[in-house]
Structure formats: structure tokens, C-alpha cells
Amino acid sequence: MTHGHHGDAHHAHDDADSEAGGADLLDLDGEVLRDYWDTALDRVAAAVASAPSVAPVRVVDLGAGTGTGSLGLARRLPEAEVYAVDISAPSLARVDAKARVAGVDDRVRTVEHDLDAGWPDLAPVDLTWASMALHHLDDPVRSLGDLRRMTREGGLVAVAEFDEPMRFLPDDLGTGTPGFESRALAVLSAAHGEELPHLGASWAQLLGEAGWTVVAEHEIDIDLPSPDHPLAGRYARTWFDRLAHGLTDRLEAEDLRILEDLLDDDGPHALLHRTDLHLHGVRTVTIARR
Ligand SMILES: C[S@@+](CC[C@H](N)C(=O)[O-])C[C@H]1O[C@@H](n2cnc3c(N)ncnc32)[C@H](O)[C@@H]1O
């Protein structure tokens, strides 16, 4: 997520837009990839059920974003109090709103906090869900080690991270040289290599380094032809719009033109109206015990 590096109004506006785009993307991820989320959170709830020493009283959602995990866990663990921790106030406002609508605002609480500055006082923790957030932190092993010390003996942490980035597009888009998405992902991966060195790490290994005992790894395939979900085109559009914001200076001129075609909602190649999208990705949920 971007923060206000520049004090001027123009950048402040850009950042607010970018933050809203990021929150929209997270909400769409939760809605369009509902089967993935259900599978992942069911696995976590099952791990809690089969660990009789864990009373899931206090659940932390680390880098909760807009709360797909917080709400899903509150539903699955009706005794639990869930603390949604994130640095982004606009995202947490969405968590609060969803908790009210779901009638669980008495036990889903939001905590605005920068985890790179250490943990807020949430001990003793029974279960932590950390989805696609640890790779944003400066030192995930330190954060996981501190979390372990705040966690009750026998308590669990579940880390969900990407094995493969989401893919949406067929090779031939009917515009430009085929293979656009692979080229764009290569550029994205190069940018991430510089900015997010932990993306693609072995989370089982990092959990071990932080003192946790890994008890399960679940690789979950995401495979969804777009006509299966009415918001798939919107999700793809939001994804590529964010790509366009971050990478325009790194893409070749032809690929920039293709990206414009995809984002032109009234044009013949618009992501919003395509019927040839096919969503693929792989995420792994690694569960570890204190
Ligand atoms: C890719 S999103 C994942 C959100 C959510 N867990 C999900 O899976 O939908 C990463 C989240 O980590 C949060 N984040 C990044 N750096 C953070 C930090 N230093 N402290 C707290 N939250 C942070 C971001 O604000 C964002 O909401």
C-alpha cells in the first residue's frame, strides 16, 4: 500500500485513490475467489477443532485488509473475539462496516497499527490468520517470533501466501503480440524482487526460523472460468488497473497500448466485457503450532 511520501495535494489524492483501489481489489478477491477462501478458512477451523488444547478465544487477523478472513473466521468460530490488525484505516473501516452488517461487531475489533513497529498488546493469542500480508513486512521472521511469544502454548498460526500470481488472460487477446500477461507478470516479478524480497519465500521455513512447529501445508488451486462469477471481469479490471498504476514506466510501448485497450471499458477488448477470462492461481496455507 502506498503512503503519503509527498505532502502535496496531488499525491495525497493519488494515494487515496490507490488505497481505495487496493481495498476494492481485496473485496473482489474475497467475493470472486469465495471457493478458495472457504477452503482455506475451513482448513484453519478444522486445525483448531483438532487441537483440543486451543480454545479459539482470541483470534488475530494479521494485515487484515478489508476483512475477508476476519469475518470468515468470526463466522466459523462463534466463541472467538477477532482482532483485525492493519496499517490502513480505510481498509479497517470496511471491516467495521462488514462486521456490523454481519451482526458480529461485538466481537470483531479493528486495530490500526504498523506491524513493522512491533505488535500491539494482544496477548494471549490463540490463533492468527496471516493472509498475503507477511510478505509486506520488513522482517517477517521477527514479527512471527514476536507473535509466537504472544501466543498461548499450543496456539496456532496460519499463513496464506501466493505460490503463483493470479492469471486472467488467454495468450491471444485479439490485440497486440500474444503473451501480454506473461510479459506483464515478468515485469511485475522484477519490480517485486526489488520491493518485496519475501514474496515467494518458503513460509514453512520462515515459520521454523521463528520457532514455530509446522503442522500442515495445504496447496490450494484456484481455477475459475470467468462466466462462473459475474464480478470476475471487474476483479480482472481492478487488478490490471493497479498494475497500470505501478508499472507503466517499466512496460514496453506495445504492452502499454495493450493495457490501455484492456482498460478501455467501451472498447472491443475491455476486460469488463470479455468472455474469455480464466482465473488461475495457487496459494498455500501453512499452519504451525506454538
Ligand atoms: C495484500 S493485502 C492482504 C489483506 C488480507 N489479509 C487479505 O488476504 O485479503 C496486505 C495487507 O497488509 C497490510 N499491511 C502492509 N504493511 C503493513 C504493516 N507494516 N502493518 C500492518 N499492516 C500492513 C496492508 O495494509 C494490506 O491490507
Ligand as a Chemical Component Dictionary entry (heavy atoms), coordinates in Angstrom:
data_LIG
# 
_chem_comp.id                   LIG 
_chem_comp.type                 NON-POLYMER 
_chem_comp.pdbx_formal_charge   0 
_chem_comp.three_letter_code    LIG 
# 
loop_
_chem_comp_atom.comp_id 
_chem_comp_atom.atom_id 
_chem_comp_atom.alt_atom_id 
_chem_comp_atom.type_symbol 
_chem_comp_atom.charge 
_chem_comp_atom.model_Cartn_x 
_chem_comp_atom.model_Cartn_y 
_chem_comp_atom.model_Cartn_z 
_chem_comp_atom.pdbx_ordinal 
LIG C1  C1  C 0  -2.406 -7.954  0.075 1  
LIG S1  S1  S 1  -3.196 -7.233  1.449 2  
LIG C2  C2  C 0  -3.947 -8.671  2.210 3  
LIG C3  C3  C 0  -5.173 -8.331  3.026 4  
LIG C4  C4  C 0  -5.948 -9.505  3.619 5  
LIG N1  N1  N 0  -5.185 -10.228 4.596 6  
LIG C5  C5  C 0  -6.424 -10.436 2.525 7  
LIG O1  O1  O 0  -5.835 -11.505 2.347 8  
LIG O2  O2  O -1 -7.404 -10.086 1.837 9  
LIG C6  C6  C 0  -1.883 -6.817  2.561 10 
LIG C7  C7  C 0  -2.341 -6.031  3.788 11 
LIG O3  O3  O 0  -1.234 -5.847  4.666 12 
LIG C8  C8  C 0  -1.325 -4.543  5.223 13 
LIG N2  N2  N 0  -0.004 -4.129  5.668 14 
LIG C9  C9  C 0  1.094  -3.894  4.897 15 
LIG N3  N3  N 0  2.117  -3.477  5.662 16 
LIG C10 C10 C 0  1.662  -3.450  6.944 17 
LIG C11 C11 C 0  2.249  -3.085  8.199 18 
LIG N4  N4  N 0  3.519  -2.672  8.269 19 
LIG N5  N5  N 0  1.487  -3.162  9.312 20 
LIG C12 C12 C 0  0.204  -3.577  9.244 21 
LIG N6  N6  N 0  -0.413 -3.917  8.088 22 
LIG C13 C13 C 0  0.307  -3.856  6.952 23 
LIG C14 C14 C 0  -1.864 -3.718  4.070 24 
LIG O4  O4  O 0  -2.444 -2.507  4.521 25 
LIG C15 C15 C 0  -2.876 -4.674  3.432 26 
LIG O5  O5  O 0  -4.155 -4.502  3.981 27 
# 
loop_
_chem_comp_bond.comp_id 
_chem_comp_bond.atom_id_1 
_chem_comp_bond.atom_id_2 
_chem_comp_bond.value_order 
_chem_comp_bond.pdbx_ordinal 
LIG C1  S1  SING 1  
LIG S1  C2  SING 2  
LIG S1  C6  SING 3  
LIG C2  C3  SING 4  
LIG C3  C4  SING 5  
LIG C4  N1  SING 6  
LIG C4  C5  SING 7  
LIG C5  O1  DOUB 8  
LIG C5  O2  SING 9  
LIG C6  C7  SING 10 
LIG C7  O3  SING 11 
LIG C7  C15 SING 12 
LIG O3  C8  SING 13 
LIG C8  N2  SING 14 
LIG C8  C14 SING 15 
LIG N2  C9  SING 16 
LIG N2  C13 SING 17 
LIG C9  N3  DOUB 18 
LIG N3  C10 SING 19 
LIG C10 C11 SING 20 
LIG C10 C13 DOUB 21 
LIG C11 N4  SING 22 
LIG C11 N5  DOUB 23 
LIG N5  C12 SING 24 
LIG C12 N6  DOUB 25 
LIG N6  C13 SING 26 
LIG C14 O4  SING 27 
LIG C14 C15 SING 28 
LIG C15 O5  SING 29 
# 
